[in-house]
Amino acid sequence: MPGKEETLIKDDTAAEKKFTSYQALAIILLALTQFTVVLDFMVMSPLGDMLMKSMSLTTKQFGFAVSGYAFSAGISGLLTAGFADRFDRKKLLLFFYIGFIAGTLFCSLATTYPMLLAARILTGLFGGVIGSISLAIVADLFPLQQRGRAMGFIQMGFGASQVLGIPISLYIANKWDWQSPFIMIVGLATIIWIAVMLKMRPVTKHLALKSDKNAFTHLWHTLKLRNYRVGFLSTALLSLGGFMMMPWGSAFAVNNLNISYHQLPILFMVGGVASLIIMPVVGKLSDKFDKFKIFTVSAIWMMVVVIVYTNLTPVHFAIVIIMNILMMIGIMSRMVPAMALTSALPQMQDRGAFMSINSSLQQIAGGIAAGVGGMIVVQKTKTSPLQHYDTLGYVIVVIILINILMVYRVSKIIKAKQHLDKV
């Protein structure tokens, strides 16, 4: 019969594995903020063909509209990184989220390309920081043993944006105009902002760890640490492929694969359902097995799917759906273990700055990728097929191979760190 001490240890272990009611609430609130922020960015891809035709945009102009958000998000993250660990993370979240809502509102009012570009830059200045704040909150509220599951659920906002957000956005865009999805996001985000303000507790544990560094010194301290730089590069590479390929998703489907506007919502919705199913599963696997191994298998899967998909010619709609499901599985299965590993790199007093810089470099890398993608992909007329889309696929494969090496280095650093903690 087990002794009292052994029973307590078992109970503590069980408690560690199970989320508390407040942890579950925090996951829901953060997932909802991610849903709106991701939808605001992701909806540019399915609206891409409609937007380019409506405003007579070239692929380069549309690429700059996408990369404008990414660059401004990256710059904003770098500017705020030094201050990220000096405030209640809840207050930071509320401040940047209200700015994101204002920027999205301006997107809905845009009638010209310069107005659209300015609105996307403004939205990026605020929206691009929200993800890093959310990750810092997760790292504060959840131990590493729970972090894979927590991030898996929060990243479900990505899948939910495709299951619900993008199909609804495309439906109302087809019924009214391309601006209407942004109005919908503004309304929903306003409700979520109020819920966060009323229900989330202050996140201030990191403030107890006093630091004599000013904001600039704190930023430089975070940037100069070699282990942190490995994590930054790893995350930046993680985003490069997606940013390079994603903006042209709807244009490739419509003009190269002969998918209709009415079929697009179904295409994105099915891919989103696959994401919602796979995210919690990958989260659990990441907590149970070696995170780097999960990432590597997913990366190899992704390389194969990318090559096949970018070389597709007009095929049956069912095949396009299957390829998109396989693509989503690869994207999501890489993201969860990689982000869970990277989140374990910084010390608690550096988490806000680390996550801000990490998100910033990821966004900047993505902005470069979107701009480069817009120069590689060519569309001669509004309705002609995209050219050189397959070239993007080959470039992405090379990026993924390098990313595997970088995530391996992150994994080695984390294991060494855990070994030292046990000694």
N, C-alpha and C positions, 0 to 999 in steps of 0.2 A: 504494500500500500504506500503511495507516494507521500512524502512528508509535506509539511505546510510550505516550506521554502520552495520546494520543487513545484508545487501547485501554483504558487504566486508567479514563478518564472514562466510557467506555461500560460497563465492568464495574461501576463504582460506581453508575451509573444503574440498571443491571439489578438490582444488589443492593438498591437502595432500593425497587424495585417488588416484590421477592419477600420474603415473610415468612421470618425465620429460624425454626429449629426451636423455639427458646424462645418467640418471638413467637406461633407457632402454638399452643404449649402454654398460654400465658397467655390467648389468645383462648378456648380450650376451657374453661379453668377459670372465667373470668369469665362466659362464656356459660351455664355450668351454674349458677353462683350466680344469674344473672339468671333462668334458667328457673324455679328454685324460688321466688324472690321474686315474680316476675310471676305464676306459677301461684297462689301464695297469695292474691294480690290479685284476679286474674282469675277464679278459681273462684267468687268470691262472686256473680258475674253469672249463670252457668248454674245455680248452686244457689239463686239468689234466689227463684224461685217456690216451690221445695220448702221453703226456709227460712221464707218468709213464711207458708206454710200450716202448717208444723210448729209454729212459735212464735206463730202468730196475729198477725203483725206487720203494721202499716199501711205504706203506701209511704213515709210520713215516717220511721217508725222504721227501716226498712231503709236508707233514704237516709242517716240519721244513723250507722248501723253502718258504711256504706261511707265516709262523710266523716270519721268518727272516726279511722279509720286514716290518712286523708290529712292531717288537721289535726295529729295527733301526729307524723307523719313530717315534716311541714313545720317544726313547732316544734323537733323534735330536730335537724334539719339546721341551723337557725339557731343553736341553742345550741352545736353542735359545729363550726360553720364557722370560728371563730377559732382552733381547735386543729388543724384538718384538715391544715395544712401544717407542723406541728411534730413529726409522728411518721411512722414508717415506714408507708406506705400499706397494706402487707400486714398489719401488726399491727392497724391500724384495721379492715380488712376482716374479719379473724378475730374481733375483739371484737364488732362489730355483728352479724355473722352468727350467732354463738352466741346472742346476745340474741333475734334473729329466730326461731331454732329454739325457744327457750323460749316465746316469745309464741304461736307456731303450736301448740305443745303445749297451751297453755291454751285456745286456740280449740277444740281437739278435745274438751276436757273441759267446755265450756260447755253448760248445760242450760236457762238462762233468758236473757232479753234483756239484763238488766244485766250478767250474766257475759260474754255474747258481746260487748257493747259494750266492756267493760273489756279483754277479751282482744285485740280488734282495735286498741284504742288502744296497748296494750303492744307488739303486733307492729309497729305503725307507727313507734313510737319507735326501734326498731332497724332494721327492714326498709327504711324510707324513706331511710336514709342510704347503704345499700349501693350503689344505682345511681350516686350521685354519686362515691363512692370508686372504683368501677369505671371511670367516665369519666375521672377524674383519672389513674388508672393507664394507661389507653389513651393519653391525651394525653402522658404521660411516655415511654411505650414506642414510640409510633408517630409519625413525622413527618406533617405535614398531608397529604402526597401519598399516604399509606397509610391515613389515618384513616377515610376513607369506607368502605373495604373492611373495616377492623377493626371499626368500629361496626356495619356491615351484618351481619357474622358474629355479633357479640355480641348484637345485637338479634334474631337468629334464635331466641334463647331465648324471645322473645315468641311466635313462630310455633310453636316446638316445644311450648310449654305448651298450645297449642290442638290441635296434631296428636296429641300423646301424652298430655299431662297432663290436659287437660279431659275428653276422652272416657273415659279410665281413671277419672278422679275421678267422673264422672257414673255410670259403670257400677257402681263399688263403692258409691256413694251410693244408687243404686237397689236394690242388693242388700242393703246393711246400713242405713246412715243417713247424714245429711249430714255428720256429724263425721268419718267414715272418711277422706275425702280429706286432711284436715289431718294425720291420723296418718301417712299415706303420705308427705306432704311432709316431716314431721319425720325419718323414717327416711332418705330420700334426701338431705336437706340435711346430715345428720350425716356421711354418707359423703363428701360434697363438701367439707365443712369440713376433714376429715382430709386429703383430697387437696391442698387449698390450703396447709395447714400444712406438708406434706411436700415439695411440688413447686415452689411459687412462690418466687422469689427475693425478698429484701427490695427495696422500692421507695423508695430514699432519696436519689436524685439531687437532689431539690428541697431537701434539708436542707443541701446545700453552699452554697446561696444564703442567707447569714446575714441575719437581719432583727432589728432592735432593737425591733420593735413587740410589745406584749403581745397576748394573745388578743383582747381587746375592741378595741384599736386596729387590729389586723389586720382584724377583721370590719368596722369602720367604714370603713377604707381601701378595702376591697373594695366596700362598698355605695355609697360616695360617688362613685366613678368613673362618669362619664356613659356611656361606651361599655359598661361592664359592665351598667349599668341597662337599656340597650337590649336586651342579651342576656337579662336576667332576664325582662323583660316579654314578649319574643318567645317564650320557652320556656313561660311561664305560659299564654299564649294558646293554645299548641300543645296543652296538656293539657285546657283548658276543655271543648272539644267532646266529647272522649272520655269524660270523667268525667260529663258531663251526660247522655249517652245510654247509656253502657255498662251501668250497674247494672240497667237494666230490660230488657236484651236477652232473657233467657229468659222473663220474664213477658210481654213483648210477643209473642214467638214462640208461646208456649203459649196465651195467652188471646185474642190478636187474630188470629194467623195459623193457629190450630188445629194447631200442631205438637205431637206427643206427646213424652213424656219419653224414649221409646226413639229418637226421631228427633233429639233434641237433640245427643247425642254426634257423630252424623254431620255435623250442621250446623256444629258448632265445629271438627271435625276437618278438613273440607274447606276451611274458611276458613283454618285453620292451615297446611295444605299450600300454599295460595296464598301465604301469608306467607313460608314457607320458600323458595319458588321466587323470589319477587320481591325479597327482601331483598338477596341477593348481587348480583343484577342491578342494583338501584338503587344499591348501594354502588359498583359499578364505574362506572356512569354518572356518579355524583356526583364520582368522582375524575377522570373523563375530560372532562366538560362542566361548564358553569357550574352551581354548586349551587343558586343562587337560581332559575334557569330550571326545573330539575328540580322544585324545590319548588312553584313557581307552577302548572305543568301538573298536578301531583298535587293541589294544593288545589282547582283548578277541577273536576277529576274528582270529588273528594270532595264538593263542594257539590251537584253534580247527583245523585250516588248517595244522599246523605242525604235530600234532598227526596223522591225517589222512594220510598225505603225506609220513611221515617216515615209515609208516606201509604198504605202497602200495606193491603189488606184480605185475607181468606183467599184464597190462591192455591195452585197446585200446589207441592208441596215442592221440585221442581226449580228453580222460579223463586226461591224463598226462598234456596236454596243459591247460585244465580248472583248474587243481590243481595249476599249475605254475602261472596262472593269479591271482588266489585267494591269492597265496603266495605273489606276488608282491604288490597287493593292501594292504595287511597287513603290509608289510615291509615299504612301502612308507608312508602310512597313519600314522604310528607311528613316523617316522623320522621327518616330517615337523613340527608338533606342538611341539614335544619335543625339537628340536633344536631352534625353535623360542622362546620358554620359557627360555631355558638356556641362550640364547644370551642376554636376558634382565637382567641377574644377575650382570655382572660387571659394574663398573663405566667406563666412557670413557677412562680415563688414564690407566686403567687396562685391557682394552679389548684385546690388542694384547697378553699380557702375559696369560690372562685367556684362550683365544682361543687356544693358543699354548699348554698350560698344559692340557686343556680339550681334545684336539686332541691327545696329547701324551698318556695320560692315556687310552683313547679309543683304540688307536693302541696297546698299551702294553697289555691291557685286551684281545683284539682280538688275539694277538700273543699267549697268554697263551691258549685261547680257541682253536685256530687252532692246537697247539701242543697237547693239551688234546684230541681233536677230533681225531687226527691221532693215538693216543694210544688206544682210545675206538674202532674206526672202524678198522676192520681187513679184509684183502683180501688175501686168501691163495695162489692164483696164479694170473697171469696177467688178466685172463678172468673170474675168479670165482666171484660170487656175493659178495657185501660188507656185512659183518656181523656186528650186533649191531648198525646199523644206527638208528633203532627205539629207542635205548637207548638215543641217542643224542636228539631226539624229546622230551622225558620226562624231560631231564635236562634243555632244552631250556624253557619249560613251567614254571618250577620253577623260572628260571632267569627272565622271563617276569613278573611273579607275584611280585617279589621283585622290579622290575623296576617300576611297577605301583605305589607302595608305595613311591618310591624316587621321581618320577615325581610329585606326589601329594604334597610332601614337597616343591619342587621347585615352584609349582603353588602358594602355600600359601605364600612363601617368596615374590614372584613378586606382589601378590595382596596387601600384607602389605606395600611393597615399594611404590606402586602406591597410596595407601591411604595416606601415609605420604607426598608424593609429592603434593597431592591436598590440604592438611591442611595448 
